[in-house]
Amino acid sequence: MQQLHQFSFSANFARIALISCQLAALVSSGHEYLREKPSFLQTCHLHDANNGKCLANAFENLFSNWRSGVPGLKGLSSIDPFHVKRVRLSQQTPNLADIKAELTNVTVYGMSDTKVLKTSVNDKDYTIEFKLLSPAVHMDGDYKVQGRILILNLNGAGKIESNVGNIEFRVTCKANLIQIDGIYFLDIIAASSYIDKVGSFKIHFSNLFGDNKELEDSAHDLFNNNWRELFEIMRPAFAQTFNTILLDRYKKIMRYVPASYFLDDLP
């Protein structure tokens, strides 16, 4: 009788294990991905020390051709324009600013014209690094601000617009190489950016001082005549916006586009 119970338990366990494997296979095979490599996407060599130019062309084409979104990829909004629901900024810069601000309903235009100056993929830990140039970026949204910027005390809310010209920045994406249904994907686990330089910067706030148009005009003259100092104050907000968008969008794209479409010599 004991042997019968052991046999029954073993048989049931085997059936459960088989069903579990079948369910796992069904879940795994349900992974959605881009089934056909786009003609514009150039394939490069991971283990080629001179692959930078090839990878730069591949990612630049991705920005421009998928500006409105990736075909078949649900849950990913457009690259140009891209949208951010909320950015909070708390900044203390000696002699320049002591402010708390919140930007909401932010829309950024111009990122699809970004030029990839340099890129590389580490063939050991799959870290992806970009050096990028965006010729013209426009941002608009709603703002709330309280505190001091330059010599002005602020406590207002309204619309904000800014234009940035020739912004150079670096992006680093840390990734793991994963395999799903026998297909390799780059799983982005972290993304960060750093703004190196800016060619020009203009900003405009509506309702900054209520109905005092003269004071508002004077404030904008001050901001735009001292835009380099003002941009340093706004730099954390730009960086935070970039980092949020990059991690969300790059992770979704790389989990959808097989890594072999970019690199043909993966393990």
C-alpha positions in Angstrom: 0.0 0.0 0.0 2.9 2.3 0.8 4.4 1.7 -2.6 1.0 2.4 -4.2 0.8 5.8 -2.4 4.4 6.6 -3.4 3.6 5.8 -7.0 0.4 7.8 -6.9 2.2 10.8 -5.4 5.0 10.6 -7.9 2.6 10.3 -10.8 0.6 13.3 -9.6 3.8 15.3 -9.1 4.9 14.4 -12.6 1.6 15.5 -14.0 1.7 18.8 -12.1 5.3 19.4 -13.3 4.2 18.7 -16.9 1.3 21.1 -16.6 3.5 23.8 -15.0 6.0 23.4 -17.9 3.2 23.7 -20.4 1.8 26.8 -18.8 5.3 28.3 -18.6 5.7 27.6 -22.3 2.4 29.3 -23.1 3.4 32.4 -21.1 6.8 32.5 -22.7 5.5 32.2 -26.2 3.1 35.0 -25.5 5.9 37.5 -25.5 5.2 40.1 -28.3 8.1 41.3 -30.4 8.8 42.8 -33.8 8.6 39.8 -36.1 10.4 41.4 -39.1 13.5 43.5 -39.2 12.9 47.0 -40.6 14.8 47.8 -43.8 16.1 51.0 -42.3 17.7 49.3 -39.3 21.3 48.6 -40.0 22.9 45.5 -38.4 26.2 46.0 -36.7 28.9 43.8 -35.0 29.1 43.7 -31.2 32.7 42.5 -31.1 34.0 45.0 -33.7 36.0 47.7 -32.0 35.1 50.1 -34.8 31.3 49.6 -34.6 30.6 53.1 -33.4 29.6 54.6 -36.7 27.4 51.7 -37.7 25.6 51.8 -34.3 25.2 55.6 -34.5 23.5 55.3 -37.9 21.2 52.5 -36.6 19.9 54.4 -33.6 19.6 57.7 -35.5 17.4 56.0 -38.1 15.4 54.5 -35.2 14.7 58.0 -33.8 13.6 59.4 -37.2 11.6 56.5 -38.5 9.8 55.7 -35.3 9.1 59.2 -34.2 5.3 58.5 -33.9 5.8 55.2 -32.2 7.0 51.7 -32.9 4.6 49.7 -35.2 2.8 47.0 -33.2 4.2 48.1 -29.8 1.3 49.0 -27.5 1.7 51.3 -24.5 4.4 53.4 -26.0 3.6 57.0 -26.9 5.3 58.9 -29.6 9.0 59.9 -29.5 8.3 63.3 -31.1 6.4 64.8 -29.5 6.8 63.0 -26.2 4.8 63.7 -23.1 5.6 63.9 -19.4 2.8 64.0 -16.8 4.7 65.6 -14.0 8.2 66.8 -13.1 9.0 68.2 -9.7 12.0 70.4 -9.1 13.5 71.5 -5.8 16.7 73.5 -6.4 19.0 75.5 -4.2 21.9 77.2 -5.9 23.9 79.8 -3.9 23.3 83.3 -5.2 21.1 82.0 -8.1 18.1 80.2 -6.9 16.1 78.7 -4.0 12.9 77.4 -5.6 10.4 74.6 -5.6 8.6 74.1 -8.9 6.3 71.6 -10.5 5.8 71.1 -14.3 2.7 69.2 -15.5 1.3 68.2 -18.9 4.7 68.7 -20.4 5.2 68.2 -24.2 8.6 68.1 -25.8 9.1 68.5 -29.6 12.2 68.0 -31.8 13.7 64.9 -30.4 13.2 62.9 -33.7 15.8 65.3 -35.3 18.4 64.2 -32.8 21.8 63.3 -34.3 23.8 60.5 -32.8 27.3 61.7 -32.7 28.8 58.6 -31.1 27.6 55.4 -29.6 29.0 52.1 -28.4 27.9 48.8 -26.8 30.1 47.1 -24.3 30.5 43.5 -25.4 30.9 42.3 -21.8 28.2 44.0 -19.7 26.0 45.4 -22.6 26.2 49.0 -21.4 25.0 51.2 -24.3 26.5 54.8 -24.4 25.3 57.6 -26.7 26.6 61.1 -27.4 23.7 63.1 -29.0 22.9 66.5 -30.5 19.4 67.9 -30.7 19.4 71.0 -32.9 16.1 72.5 -31.6 13.9 71.3 -28.7 10.7 73.0 -27.8 8.9 72.4 -24.5 5.6 73.6 -23.2 3.3 72.8 -20.3 1.9 74.1 -17.0 4.0 75.3 -14.1 3.8 76.2 -10.4 6.7 77.9 -8.8 7.6 79.3 -5.4 10.9 80.8 -4.2 13.6 82.9 -5.8 15.4 82.8 -9.2 18.2 85.3 -9.7 17.0 88.5 -8.0 13.3 87.7 -8.4 10.9 86.4 -5.8 8.3 84.2 -7.5 5.0 82.7 -6.5 3.0 81.9 -9.6 1.3 79.4 -11.8 0.4 79.3 -15.4 1.9 78.2 -18.8 5.6 77.7 -19.5 7.4 77.5 -22.9 11.1 77.1 -23.6 13.3 76.6 -26.6 16.7 75.0 -26.4 19.1 75.1 -29.4 22.0 72.7 -30.1 21.8 70.7 -26.9 24.6 68.1 -26.6 24.0 65.3 -24.1 25.2 61.9 -23.2 23.0 58.9 -22.4 24.1 55.7 -20.6 21.8 52.6 -20.6 22.7 49.6 -18.5 21.3 46.4 -19.9 21.2 42.6 -19.4 21.1 40.3 -22.4 18.1 38.0 -21.9 16.6 35.2 -24.0 12.9 34.7 -24.5 11.7 31.8 -26.8 15.2 31.5 -28.0 15.5 35.1 -29.1 17.9 37.6 -27.5 16.7 41.0 -26.2 18.5 43.8 -24.4 16.7 44.4 -21.2 17.4 48.0 -20.1 17.7 48.1 -16.3 18.9 51.7 -15.8 19.3 54.9 -17.8 20.9 58.2 -17.1 21.8 61.3 -19.0 24.0 64.3 -18.7 23.8 67.6 -20.6 27.2 68.7 -21.8 26.5 72.0 -23.5 23.7 74.2 -24.8 23.9 76.7 -27.7 20.8 78.8 -26.7 18.0 78.9 -24.3 14.8 81.0 -24.0 12.0 80.7 -21.6 8.6 82.3 -21.1 6.2 82.1 -18.2 2.6 83.3 -18.4 0.9 84.8 -15.4 4.2 85.1 -13.6 3.1 88.2 -11.7 -0.6 88.2 -12.2 -1.7 91.3 -14.2 1.6 93.1 -13.8 2.7 92.9 -17.5 5.6 95.4 -17.0 7.1 93.3 -14.2 6.6 90.1 -16.2 8.4 91.6 -19.2 11.3 92.8 -17.0 11.5 89.2 -15.6 11.7 87.7 -19.0 14.4 90.1 -20.1 16.4 89.2 -17.0 15.9 85.4 -17.6 16.8 85.5 -21.3 19.7 87.9 -20.9 21.1 85.6 -18.2 20.0 82.3 -19.8 23.2 80.4 -19.0 22.7 80.9 -15.3 19.0 80.1 -15.7 19.7 76.9 -17.6 22.0 75.7 -14.8 19.1 76.2 -12.5 16.7 74.2 -14.8 19.3 71.5 -15.6 18.0 69.1 -13.0 14.5 69.3 -14.4 15.7 68.6 -17.9 17.9 65.7 -16.7 15.1 64.2 -14.6 12.7 64.4 -17.6 15.2 62.8 -19.9 16.0 60.0 -17.4 12.3 59.2 -16.9 11.5 59.1 -20.6 14.6 57.2 -21.6 14.2 54.4 -19.1 10.5 54.0 -20.0 10.8 54.2 -23.7 14.2 52.4 -24.2 13.1 49.5 -22.0 9.9 49.0 -23.9 11.6 49.3 -27.3 14.5 46.9 -26.5 12.1 44.3 -25.0 10.1 44.5 -28.3 12.9 44.6 -30.9 15.2 41.6 -31.0 18.8 42.4 -30.2 19.9 40.5 -33.3 18.3 43.3 -35.5 21.0 45.6 -34.1 23.8 43.1 -33.5 24.5 40.0 -35.5 27.2 38.3 -33.4 25.5 37.8 -30.1 26.2 34.6 -28.1 
